[in-house]
Amino acid sequence: MPTVLGGTLRIETARRLAVPLAWSLGAALVAAAGPAAARPHLAPGHAAAKRVVLTNADDGRTVTPAVGDDVEVRLTGTRSPGATYTWSAPRSGGADTLRRTAGGVTPDGGAVAVFHVVGRGVATLTSERSCRPDPGRVCPLVVVPWKVTAEVR
């Protein structure tokens, strides 16, 4: 039986400690190696994948991400007396070009999504903003579209 500081360590305890200890040692080795070890090695002529971030202000814009990049959409809802203007979850009109990997709506009316660029082509990212009235209130029946075109070459 293994001993630790003069006492005995049961096998079950040793097993429970082994994984967290191994993980901690691995994390310490990566941290000690510095930021260069965390970057993947790229062959000459290949650029690192990037993340394109889109917000409310990007409505109507055209972006040109590359295959392998991520496109993140962050739409912010707004609050006015008696109502919240909420966004629908962003979606892509071209799953062969942009595939959604995460997304949804937030309690404050915002919406977020991440799309991974999987192929060449043109895809349209869309969402709609609509009014959600507080109890006993009324909203205008207006839907405001948000649209960004992604051209991947």
Contacts in CASP RR format, 6 or more apart in sequence:
PFRMAT RR
TARGET T0000
AUTHOR 0000-0000-0000
METHOD contacts of the structure
MODEL  1
MPTVLGGTLRIETARRLAVPLAWSLGAALVAAAGPAAARPHLAPGHAAAK
RVVLTNADDGRTVTPAVGDDVEVRLTGTRSPGATYTWSAPRSGGADTLRR
TAGGVTPDGGAVAVFHVVGRGVATLTSERSCRPDPGRVCPLVVVPWKVTA
EVR
1 8 0 8 1.000
1 9 0 8 1.000
1 10 0 8 1.000
1 11 0 8 1.000
2 8 0 8 1.000
2 9 0 8 1.000
2 14 0 8 1.000
3 9 0 8 1.000
30 37 0 8 1.000
30 38 0 8 1.000
39 48 0 8 1.000
40 48 0 8 1.000
42 48 0 8 1.000
47 66 0 8 1.000
49 66 0 8 1.000
49 68 0 8 1.000
49 69 0 8 1.000
49 70 0 8 1.000
50 65 0 8 1.000
50 66 0 8 1.000
50 69 0 8 1.000
50 70 0 8 1.000
51 69 0 8 1.000
51 70 0 8 1.000
51 71 0 8 1.000
51 72 0 8 1.000
52 63 0 8 1.000
52 65 0 8 1.000
52 69 0 8 1.000
52 70 0 8 1.000
52 71 0 8 1.000
52 72 0 8 1.000
53 72 0 8 1.000
53 74 0 8 1.000
54 61 0 8 1.000
54 63 0 8 1.000
54 71 0 8 1.000
54 72 0 8 1.000
54 73 0 8 1.000
54 74 0 8 1.000
54 125 0 8 1.000
54 148 0 8 1.000
55 73 0 8 1.000
55 74 0 8 1.000
55 75 0 8 1.000
55 76 0 8 1.000
56 75 0 8 1.000
56 76 0 8 1.000
56 146 0 8 1.000
58 148 0 8 1.000
59 146 0 8 1.000
59 147 0 8 1.000
59 148 0 8 1.000
60 147 0 8 1.000
60 148 0 8 1.000
60 149 0 8 1.000
61 148 0 8 1.000
61 149 0 8 1.000
62 148 0 8 1.000
62 149 0 8 1.000
62 150 0 8 1.000
62 151 0 8 1.000
63 71 0 8 1.000
63 148 0 8 1.000
63 149 0 8 1.000
63 150 0 8 1.000
63 151 0 8 1.000
64 150 0 8 1.000
64 151 0 8 1.000
64 152 0 8 1.000
64 153 0 8 1.000
65 71 0 8 1.000
65 117 0 8 1.000
65 150 0 8 1.000
65 152 0 8 1.000
66 117 0 8 1.000
66 152 0 8 1.000
66 153 0 8 1.000
67 117 0 8 1.000
67 118 0 8 1.000
67 119 0 8 1.000
67 120 0 8 1.000
67 152 0 8 1.000
68 116 0 8 1.000
68 117 0 8 1.000
68 118 0 8 1.000
69 116 0 8 1.000
69 117 0 8 1.000
70 101 0 8 1.000
70 114 0 8 1.000
70 115 0 8 1.000
70 116 0 8 1.000
70 117 0 8 1.000
71 98 0 8 1.000
71 114 0 8 1.000
71 115 0 8 1.000
71 117 0 8 1.000
71 125 0 8 1.000
71 150 0 8 1.000
72 112 0 8 1.000
72 113 0 8 1.000
72 114 0 8 1.000
72 115 0 8 1.000
73 90 0 8 1.000
73 111 0 8 1.000
73 112 0 8 1.000
73 113 0 8 1.000
73 114 0 8 1.000
73 115 0 8 1.000
73 125 0 8 1.000
73 127 0 8 1.000
73 148 0 8 1.000
74 112 0 8 1.000
75 87 0 8 1.000
75 90 0 8 1.000
75 110 0 8 1.000
75 111 0 8 1.000
75 112 0 8 1.000
75 127 0 8 1.000
75 129 0 8 1.000
75 146 0 8 1.000
76 87 0 8 1.000
76 109 0 8 1.000
76 110 0 8 1.000
77 84 0 8 1.000
77 85 0 8 1.000
77 86 0 8 1.000
77 87 0 8 1.000
77 108 0 8 1.000
77 109 0 8 1.000
77 110 0 8 1.000
77 111 0 8 1.000
77 129 0 8 1.000
78 84 0 8 1.000
78 85 0 8 1.000
79 85 0 8 1.000
79 108 0 8 1.000
82 133 0 8 1.000
82 134 0 8 1.000
82 137 0 8 1.000
83 131 0 8 1.000
83 132 0 8 1.000
83 133 0 8 1.000
83 134 0 8 1.000
83 137 0 8 1.000
83 139 0 8 1.000
84 108 0 8 1.000
84 109 0 8 1.000
84 131 0 8 1.000
84 132 0 8 1.000
84 134 0 8 1.000
85 109 0 8 1.000
85 129 0 8 1.000
85 130 0 8 1.000
85 131 0 8 1.000
85 132 0 8 1.000
86 105 0 8 1.000
86 109 0 8 1.000
86 110 0 8 1.000
86 111 0 8 1.000
86 129 0 8 1.000
86 130 0 8 1.000
86 131 0 8 1.000
86 132 0 8 1.000
87 105 0 8 1.000
87 109 0 8 1.000
87 110 0 8 1.000
87 111 0 8 1.000
87 127 0 8 1.000
87 128 0 8 1.000
87 129 0 8 1.000
87 146 0 8 1.000
88 105 0 8 1.000
88 111 0 8 1.000
88 127 0 8 1.000
88 128 0 8 1.000
88 129 0 8 1.000
88 130 0 8 1.000
89 103 0 8 1.000
89 104 0 8 1.000
89 105 0 8 1.000
89 111 0 8 1.000
89 113 0 8 1.000
89 127 0 8 1.000
90 100 0 8 1.000
90 103 0 8 1.000
90 104 0 8 1.000
90 111 0 8 1.000
90 112 0 8 1.000
90 113 0 8 1.000
90 115 0 8 1.000
90 125 0 8 1.000
90 126 0 8 1.000
90 127 0 8 1.000
90 146 0 8 1.000
91 100 0 8 1.000
91 113 0 8 1.000
91 125 0 8 1.000
91 126 0 8 1.000
91 127 0 8 1.000
92 98 0 8 1.000
92 99 0 8 1.000
92 100 0 8 1.000
92 115 0 8 1.000
92 123 0 8 1.000
92 124 0 8 1.000
92 125 0 8 1.000
93 123 0 8 1.000
93 124 0 8 1.000
93 125 0 8 1.000
93 126 0 8 1.000
94 123 0 8 1.000
94 124 0 8 1.000
96 118 0 8 1.000
96 119 0 8 1.000
96 121 0 8 1.000
97 117 0 8 1.000
97 118 0 8 1.000
97 119 0 8 1.000
97 120 0 8 1.000
97 121 0 8 1.000
97 122 0 8 1.000
97 123 0 8 1.000
97 150 0 8 1.000
97 152 0 8 1.000
98 115 0 8 1.000
98 116 0 8 1.000
98 117 0 8 1.000
98 118 0 8 1.000
98 123 0 8 1.000
98 125 0 8 1.000
98 150 0 8 1.000
98 152 0 8 1.000
99 115 0 8 1.000
99 116 0 8 1.000
99 118 0 8 1.000
100 113 0 8 1.000
100 114 0 8 1.000
100 115 0 8 1.000
101 114 0 8 1.000
101 115 0 8 1.000
101 116 0 8 1.000
102 112 0 8 1.000
102 113 0 8 1.000
102 114 0 8 1.000
103 111 0 8 1.000
103 112 0 8 1.000
103 113 0 8 1.000
103 114 0 8 1.000
104 111 0 8 1.000
104 112 0 8 1.000
104 113 0 8 1.000
105 111 0 8 1.000
105 112 0 8 1.000
106 112 0 8 1.000
109 132 0 8 1.000
111 127 0 8 1.000
115 125 0 8 1.000
115 150 0 8 1.000
117 150 0 8 1.000
117 152 0 8 1.000
119 152 0 8 1.000
120 152 0 8 1.000
120 153 0 8 1.000
121 151 0 8 1.000
121 152 0 8 1.000
121 153 0 8 1.000
122 149 0 8 1.000
122 150 0 8 1.000
122 151 0 8 1.000
122 152 0 8 1.000
123 149 0 8 1.000
123 150 0 8 1.000
123 152 0 8 1.000
124 147 0 8 1.000
124 148 0 8 1.000
124 149 0 8 1.000
124 150 0 8 1.000
125 147 0 8 1.000
125 148 0 8 1.000
125 149 0 8 1.000
125 150 0 8 1.000
126 145 0 8 1.000
126 146 0 8 1.000
126 147 0 8 1.000
127 145 0 8 1.000
127 146 0 8 1.000
128 143 0 8 1.000
128 144 0 8 1.000
128 145 0 8 1.000
128 146 0 8 1.000
129 143 0 8 1.000
129 144 0 8 1.000
129 145 0 8 1.000
129 146 0 8 1.000
130 139 0 8 1.000
130 142 0 8 1.000
130 143 0 8 1.000
130 144 0 8 1.000
131 139 0 8 1.000
131 140 0 8 1.000
131 142 0 8 1.000
132 139 0 8 1.000
133 139 0 8 1.000
END
